[in-house]
Each structure stands twice: as C-alpha cells, then as structure tokens.
C-alpha cells in the first residue's frame, strides 16, 4: 500500500487526495479504500451520535413541528425545505445529494 501511495502522490499530488474508506465500519484494506478529496471525505462520514433522525441533513424543528432538510455546499448550509412527512424530508435530501454532490465530483 505504501508503494502505491508514493506512486499516486508522484502522479496526482496536485489533486490533494488521500486514502478514504468506502465503508467507514470496514478496515483499511485495499478492497475498502479509494482516493478521495477532502470534500469527498467530509461527505463520507457516519451520522453524528447527536443526530436524532438517523439521516444526515434531516432534523426535527420543534418550533414549527416539521422535519427540516439541509445540505452543506461550499462551507454553507442550504435550506431545502420543511416537511410534515419524514420520508419526504429524507427524499428531498437524497435528491439534493445527487444534484449537488455528484455534479461537483464530475466537475
């Protein structure tokens, strides 16, 4: 793995990538690792233990009694909407991930 890392740095050092696990619960094995930018690594995180919805970017707004969906873009939070239905809030968040995150990986 070390030799592969050095070869990658020589060839792709300008891209500022590092080793990232595909499955965060798995080990750092070749089959579970990939090269990722810092932004990609930030997106590939476990749900925080304080998250009560179980879904990243979806939270309960007790003031309005609705589920709120948000997504982080360029260091800022983008409000996606508030919903009475939890599943709809999750669906909107997942659609935003495809729209914003997949586009930025390709670019």
FENPEHU-V603295 format. One record per backbone hydrogen bond with DSSP energy under -0.5 kcal/mol. NH is the residue of the N-H (numbers start at 1). CO is the residue of the C=O. Records with the same first field share a line. If there is no record, write none. Layout:
BEGIN
NH: CO ; CO
END
This chain:
BEGIN
5: 1
6: 2
7: 3
8: 4
9: 5
10: 6
11: 7
12: 8
13: 9
15: 12
16: 13
18: 36
20: 34
22: 32
24: 22
26: 23
29: 27
32: 29
33: 30
34: 20
36: 18
41: 37
42: 38
43: 39
44: 40
45: 43
51: 48
52: 50
58: 55
59: 68
61: 66
62: 60
65: 61
66: 61
67: 83
68: 59
69: 81
70: 57
71: 78
73: 76
76: 73
78: 71
79: 77
80: 69
81: 69
83: 67
86: 84
89: 85
90: 86
91: 87
92: 88
93: 89
94: 90
95: 91
96: 92
97: 93
98: 94
99: 95
100: 96
101: 96 ; 97
102: 97
104: 100
105: 101
106: 102
107: 103
END
